[in-house]
Amino acid sequence: MYELRGVTKRYTRGKDVVHALDGVDLTIGDGDRLVIQGPTGGGKSTLLQMLGGLDRPTSGEVVLDGTDLAELPEARLTRVRSENIGFVFQSFNLIPTLTAQENVETALVPLGIKAADRRERAAEALKSVGLGERLGHLPSELSGGQQQRVAIARALVKQPKVLLADEPTGNLDESMRDEIMDVLERMWKEHGLTFVMVTHDSALAKKAPRLATIRKGRITVTEKTGA
Amino acid sequence: MFFTYLRRELRRRRKAALVVASGLALGIALVIVVNSVSNGMGRAQEKVLQSLYGLGTDMTVTKAATPASGDAQRPRFRFEAKDDDSEDKQSSDRVMAQGFTTLPASTVTEVAGQKGVSSAVGGLSLNVVKVSGQFTRGQFQQGDGGVEMRGKPGAGPRYRIEGGGADFDVNMYTVYGTDVTQPALGPLTSSEITSGRTFKTTETNAKVAVADAAYAKEKKLRTGSTVTIKGATYEVIGIATASSGDAAANLYIPLKQAQKLSGEKDKVTTVYVKATDSQQIGAVKSAIRKNVPGTTVTTSADLAKTVSGSLSTAADLAAGVGKWLSIAVLVAAFLVAGLLTSSAVSRRVREFGTLKALGWKSGRVTRQVVGEAVVNGLVGGVLGIALGLAGAYVVTAVSPTLQAQLGGSGGGPGGPGGGGAFLAGPGRQAAKSLEVALTAPVSATTIALAVGLAVAGGLIAGAFGGWRASRLRPADALRRVE
C-alpha cells in the first residue's frame, strides 16, 4: 500500500524553479489499479519515479508498506526496487544485445537467483505473455508489441507487489495497444498487483476504475464506481 | 550473466572496442620494442665489455695514471749500417707493456686479499712492434748529372749516387700474457677455443701460444704452427675465436713468458677481479682503492660509461626518445580509451538506468563497465604484445650493426700516432672500437609489463566509464523517454 503525503519535487533549471510535484497526497491500496493522466510536463512521470523509488522528493513522504522510500538509504532503496517493484517503460528499455530470455533474467540477477533457476523462471514468464517460442530472439528480431511483452515478463518475473507502467502503449499502434493492455490487465488480475499506469491515451484512461490527473504538479483523483 | 552481457556488448561495439584496443596495442607494442631494444643495447654493451674483460670479471685494477716521463719509454729501433753488399734482412722487435705502465705481480695477491674479492688474476698486455727489412747501399756512377763529388764545375769527371735505400716492413700485434693457473678469469674467457686446445695449468712457462682466429687467418697460423716473438719461438696450440667483437689480443702466451719477453719480470698490466657478491662491487672497489695505493680500479659500470659511438647514441635514443615516446603514446592511449569508454556509457544511459531501476546496484553496473574496459585492454594487450614481438623480431632479424668506441685516456706515452688501435687491449687505458649486432630480446619481465599495462589501461578506461555509470540515476531510464 502506498501513502504519499505532501510530496513535492522541485527542479532548478537555470534561474527558474520548476514544481514537478506540488504537495501531492495520494493513497493507493494493495491490488488497486490507478491510471495517471495529464499534459506533458505535468508531473506524471515524476510521480511514477517517486512511487518506484527511482527519485526522491524534495519534501514529503512516499510510504510503501510502512517504509518511507524518501528516507531509505540507496542500498535499501535498490533492494526495494529489486524485490517489490516492476517497471514497464514506454520504449521497452530492453538490453539490445541480450535475448528475450536474458532480458527477463536481468530482473532476477539482483536477487541472487542461480543461473539455471533464472533461465527457467524467465522462460515461464515469457510463456505467460505468449512468447514461449521467442526465448532466444534479440529485441531487434521482435515486433514492438512483442518487445513490450518481454518487458512485461521482465517486470513480473520476480513477482513484485507493484507494477508501474510509464505509457506502456505509447510506442505501439492500436491493435498492439489493445494486445498489451489485455496482457497487463490479465497479469494484474492473476498476480493481485498494485498497478499504476501513466498514459496519454484517453480511451485507456476512461476504462480505469481510478483516475489521477496531474496538472502543474497538482493531483486530482477521480474514483469510478463499477468500472 | 556478467560474461554473456560483456561478450555481447563487446561484439556490438566492436568498432569502438577495436579503436580502444588498437590505441592501447600501439602503446604497448612501443613499450615492448623500446624495452627489448634497450635490453639489446644492454646486451650489446655487455658483449663489448666482455670482449675486454672476459666473462665473470667485475672490475680491473691497473696502475694509476702518472705523468709521462719524457720519451724514455718510447720504443727505439736500432739498425746497423753494413759495409758489405749483403742482402740479409735485419729486424728488430720491440715488446712493450701496454700503456707502458705495470704493477708488481704482488698486487694480484694484495687485491685477492681484499674483503669481498672472490678471485683475482694478473695479466700482462704487450704490444709488439716488429720492424724488418733491409738496407741497400747507393752506387757511385760516373756521368753528367748527379752529385758533383770533386773538382771545379765544368772540369773533371762527375759522379752521382744511384739506388740505395731501405725497404722495411712494420708488423704490429698484441700479445697477452695470461695466468694459465687461473683459466676462469681474464680476457681469454671471452673467446672460445675453436681449434686445438687452451693452456694447461701446468704450462706456466711453456713456449706455447693461443692465437686469435682473426689474427691466425691473417698470418695463416694453425694449430701446430710456430710464431716468433722477439726471437723466441712459440708453438700455436689453439685458435681462439672471440665471442663478440675483437679479441683482447692477437696472441696469448703464458704470463711468465710474456714477462720474460718484455723484460717486465714479476709485473702485470692488469689485475682482473671477481667479487664474491655482484651487489658489493662498489664496496670492493673502495676497499681496493684504499688498501692498494697507486692503482686505478675500473668496474664494468665505469667502463660502460666510456662507451661511445652509434651503440651509445642508440642506447641514448632508446632511453630518451623511445621511453618518452612510449609514455606519451601510452598516456594518449589511456586517455582515448577512457574518453571512449566514458562516451559509450553516455550512450547507454537508458540501458544502465533501466538496470538500476530493476534493482542492479551501482557496483554491479560499474563492474560491468569496468569488465568490458578490462577485456578491451586485454585485447589491446594481446594485439600490442603480438605487434611488439613482431617489432622486436624485425629488429633482431635486421640486426643493425652498432659501433662502440670504448676506452678512455688514449694509448699512453708515445705521443700522437704512438697509441693507435694497435695499442688496444685489456685495461682502462685501451681505446677500442667494436661492432656489435643489435638484437631486441623480449624478456618475461617485458611481457609481464605489457600485460600489466594492458590491465592498467583497461582499468583506467573502466574507471572513467565506471565513474560515469555509478553517477547515473535510475530515474534517467525514464527521463530519456519524456
Contacts between the chains, C-beta under 8 A, distances in Angstrom:
chain1	res1	chain2	res2	distance
A	40	B	482	7.5
A	41	B	482	7.9
A	45	B	478	5.5
A	45	B	479	7.5
A	45	B	481	7.4
A	45	B	482	5.6
A	48	B	478	6.9
A	49	B	475	4.9
A	49	B	478	6.0
A	52	B	357	6.9
A	54	B	357	5.8
A	54	B	473	7.3
A	54	B	474	4.5
A	54	B	475	4.3
A	54	B	477	7.5
A	54	B	478	6.6
A	55	B	473	7.0
A	55	B	474	7.9
A	55	B	475	4.3
A	74	B	362	7.7
A	75	B	361	7.1
A	78	B	356	7.4
A	78	B	359	5.6
A	78	B	360	7.7
A	78	B	361	5.5
A	79	B	359	7.0
A	81	B	357	6.4
A	81	B	358	7.1
A	81	B	359	4.5
A	81	B	474	7.3
A	82	B	358	6.7
A	82	B	359	2.2
A	82	B	360	7.7
A	83	B	359	7.2
A	87	B	354	7.8
A	87	B	357	5.2
A	87	B	358	7.1
A	87	B	477	7.9
A	89	B	354	7.1
A	89	B	477	6.7
A	89	B	478	6.7
A	89	B	481	6.2
A	90	B	481	4.8
A	91	B	350	7.4
A	91	B	480	7.8
A	91	B	481	5.5
A	93	B	350	6.0
A	93	B	351	7.5
A	93	B	353	8.0
A	93	B	354	4.1
A	93	B	477	6.0
A	95	B	5	7.3
A	95	B	351	5.9
A	95	B	354	7.6
A	95	B	355	7.7
A	96	B	12	7.0
A	96	B	351	7.9
A	97	B	5	7.1
A	97	B	8	3.5
A	97	B	9	5.5
A	97	B	11	7.3
A	97	B	12	4.9
A	98	B	4	7.3
A	98	B	5	6.6
A	98	B	8	6.4
A	102	B	1	7.2
A	102	B	4	6.4
A	102	B	5	7.8
A	105	B	1	6.3
A	106	B	1	7.1
A	106	B	355	6.4
A	106	B	358	5.9
A	106	B	360	7.6
A	107	B	358	5.0
A	107	B	359	7.4
A	109	B	1	5.3
A	109	B	358	8.0
A	109	B	360	6.7
A	109	B	364	7.5
A	110	B	358	6.9
A	110	B	359	3.9
A	110	B	360	5.5
A	110	B	361	6.9
A	110	B	364	7.3
A	111	B	359	7.6
A	115	B	1	7.3
A	118	B	1	7.7
A	154	B	358	7.4
A	166	B	478	5.7
A	166	B	481	6.6
A	167	B	481	7.4
